Amino acid sequence: MVVLLVMGIGVVVFALWVVVFRGGYAEAELPDSVEDVHLRRVAEARTSALCPGAIRLAEKERVCGVAAYEERAAAREFWRRFAAVSVSVERDPVAALRELRGLPDLLEEALREADGEAGVAEGGHRREDGR
């Protein structure tokens, strides 16, 4: 019983030592430089500018279905790169800006492919209805 009491006191003393003495020497995170903040804001603005087109693409994909999505390479590539940019904006804005270079063109290509698929899907529904 005494051994457990001594061990318990030892653990508490060690925990206090870690909190009090080690806490003062912990490395403080350096604030972001002005350039990092600027690059992050530019990357966020460019990513946000793609959102309306991405929403349109998602709506068209919903109409076309999953099978059509798997056939469209531009849409798959757009979503892969858009997700990568969204994740890296905060962590590495330079990489995000690099990845954003060709993304608007890829989005337009994916939208054109989706327009073609949506037209085929709507035409198919009309024929089934007899119109």
Steps between C-alpha positions, in 0.01 A plus 500: 500500500781739586672412174191600301476827692865584430458408132190718476679798656792440263269507197333822617836669566630389159184629327530836677868522408418436133221757498687772689855470374457351153203721415717811524753364252254380238562642155260773414363494148636780292236729355447483126685751292308764307588321177353171629179672601475673161562175308242319713239770429572490126471120497175517700355759260591295191359184656180682593467626143484137382217409739204610282630290211568208734141521627368497142719198424375316808138568403559372147673191635205434727271506195728272297566245773809321625556287190541806280736659752738206483531544123600868517870542566487882516245498781696244702820699454327827590358359825835344594690824445226717655512291818880521508486879462234533769717309745828673417377862501549531875807279531696591185354790300785493245418139407131589488565788259713272285220243490240768421669598172318260270194438714262752333568346157450152641171611657377636167592174328320299768193723465498449122519123549222517760285710263531231236413226749208701644362553150516126434341425839216748443444366148475150640238606753293669232498190281388285790212739567401483136569867427 
